């Protein structure tokens, strides 16, 4: 692997989920309330908006509207929390884990917060970011949004956990892919699109929740 093209690794810890019914109907649109939180040690003001915009644009293509809010009472089918943390530097700048999602039964909105680690992502991207501080923050925010979109995908697609060979749900990304303006290779693969439709169609279905409890 060329030394100037570091990878970031993304992972998911997932429990079993009841299978979706084959005749489930796809909702026209699903709103997902997402609370984005940063460690106090991380300067987040200039990163937040580009990160939110990028994650929203990726999932909008799939009929999922991300509603960014810290209000737990916001009206939505699903509530998620993404926490950007300091620390947890594993591996090195050539292959660093930067995100992890945990999904639990009985419902999607019982998921543990998604974790994104700031330092390993910053370390991986350091050579690919612009020198201008404003441009640098925007590029970093874009990369952060793409990592968030991937981890949100694990929750939205549900257990059992898996990665695709191509697209948004790949297990690793090249650093330059995360930074570049064009949103190439961050779409869902065909099988994941079908799985997403089934998962969203069963949101709030009481029989599915009862089956999961059993």
C-alpha positions, 0 to 999 in steps of 0.5 A: 500500500502506498505510504501516502494513502493512509486508511481509516478503519470503521467498525460496528458492535451489533447484537441480533435483530429480528428479520424484517418482513419481506412484504414490508412497505417502504416509508416515503421518508423517515426523519432521524433525530441526531444529537452531535456532541463534541468533547469540550477539548475539541474546537468544534464551532467550524467543524460542526456544520460541514460535518452535519451537511455532509452526513445529511447529503449522503443519507438524503439520497436514501430517503433519510432526513437527518434532523440535528438537534440536542432536544430528546423530545424532537419528533422523529422515528429514530433518535441517535447520538454521535459523540466526538471524543478525544483519545482512543488512538489505536494502530498508527496513521496508516490504519487507524480506527476512527469510529464505532457503532453499537446497536442493541435490542429491542429498537433502533432508538435504543442504540448506544451513542456512536463514537467517533475519535478525533485524534486518529482521524486528525492524524490520518488526514493531516497531510491531505488537509489544506493550509488555509485554516478555514479550508482545513476546517471545512475539509476536516468537517467533510471527512468527519461527516463521511465517517459519521454517515458510515457509522449511522449506516450500521445503526440504520441497516441493523444487525447482523453487522457487515461491511460492503465491498464498495460504497459507504459501508466499506470497512476502510476509506482512503484518507484522500477519499474522505477529504476530496470535494466530490462525493464519489464512492459514498453511496450505498451498495445495492444490497444495503439499499434493499436492507435499509428499505426493510429496516425502515419499514419495520420501525415502530412495529410492535410485533417486531419489538415483541419478537426481539424481546423474546 
